[in-house]
Amino acid sequence: MLAMDYEKILDEYRTIWNNRRLQSDQSPEDILREAIQRDLKDENSHPRARRTLMEKYYLATKRILEASLTSESKIKLLQLHMELAEAIQDEAGK
């Protein structure tokens, strides 16, 4: 896995999801991981309008790939999304 500059990746994540509140006293890594996890769990939507984990993962992946980011940043964001989606799925399977 590529080394992560979480500050840079968080800034680039903000450019893709520009309406998200991503301010916190936490570290850039924690802010980014929490934001991705909330997005994958669809916690920003009304409960009746929520989508499945795989739908959210697909939409996030598509959005990242279509964004005007460097290839390296895209790979890092995709890796984080994959890692967190797997963790959410494992958590749900328990």
C-alpha positions in Angstrom: 0.0 0.0 0.0 1.3 3.5 -0.8 2.2 5.8 2.1 -0.5 8.3 2.8 -0.2 12.0 3.2 -3.6 12.3 4.9 -3.5 16.1 4.9 -3.2 16.1 1.1 -5.7 13.3 0.5 -8.2 15.0 2.9 -7.9 18.2 0.9 -8.5 16.4 -2.3 -11.4 14.5 -0.8 -12.9 17.9 0.1 -12.7 18.9 -3.6 -14.8 15.9 -4.6 -17.4 16.1 -1.8 -17.5 19.9 -1.5 -20.7 20.1 0.7 -19.4 17.9 3.5 -18.6 19.3 6.9 -15.1 18.0 7.5 -13.9 20.2 10.3 -12.7 18.6 13.5 -10.0 18.6 16.2 -9.1 15.1 15.0 -6.1 14.2 12.9 -6.5 14.4 9.1 -6.4 10.6 8.9 -9.3 10.3 11.5 -11.4 13.0 9.8 -10.9 11.3 6.4 -11.7 7.8 7.6 -14.8 9.0 9.5 -16.1 10.9 6.5 -15.6 7.9 4.2 -17.2 5.6 6.6 -20.2 7.9 7.0 -20.5 8.1 3.3 -20.3 4.4 2.8 -22.9 3.8 5.5 -25.0 6.5 3.8 -25.4 8.3 7.1 -25.8 11.6 5.4 -29.1 10.5 3.9 -32.6 10.2 5.3 -33.1 6.6 6.6 -35.8 5.8 4.0 -33.6 7.0 1.2 -30.4 5.1 2.2 -28.6 2.9 -0.3 -26.7 -0.3 0.2 -23.0 -0.4 1.0 -22.2 -1.7 -2.4 -24.3 1.0 -4.1 -22.5 3.7 -2.1 -19.1 2.1 -2.8 -19.8 2.0 -6.5 -20.9 5.6 -6.5 -17.9 6.8 -4.5 -15.6 4.8 -6.8 -17.1 6.3 -9.9 -16.9 9.8 -8.4 -13.2 9.4 -7.5 -12.3 8.0 -11.0 -14.1 10.9 -12.7 -12.5 13.6 -10.5 -9.7 15.7 -11.7 -7.2 14.3 -9.1 -3.7 12.8 -9.7 -3.7 9.1 -10.3 -1.8 8.6 -7.0 -4.5 10.4 -5.1 -7.2 8.4 -6.8 -5.5 5.1 -5.9 -5.1 6.2 -2.3 -8.7 7.2 -2.0 -9.9 4.0 -3.7 -7.7 2.0 -1.3 -9.2 3.7 1.7 -12.8 3.2 0.4 -12.1 -0.5 -0.2 -10.5 -1.0 3.2 -13.4 0.7 5.0 -16.1 -1.0 2.9 -14.6 -4.4 3.8 -14.4 -3.4 7.5 -18.1 -2.3 7.4 -19.1 -5.5 5.7 -17.1 -7.6 8.3 -18.8 -5.6 11.1 -22.2 -6.3 9.6 -21.5 -10.0 9.2 -20.8 -10.5 12.9 
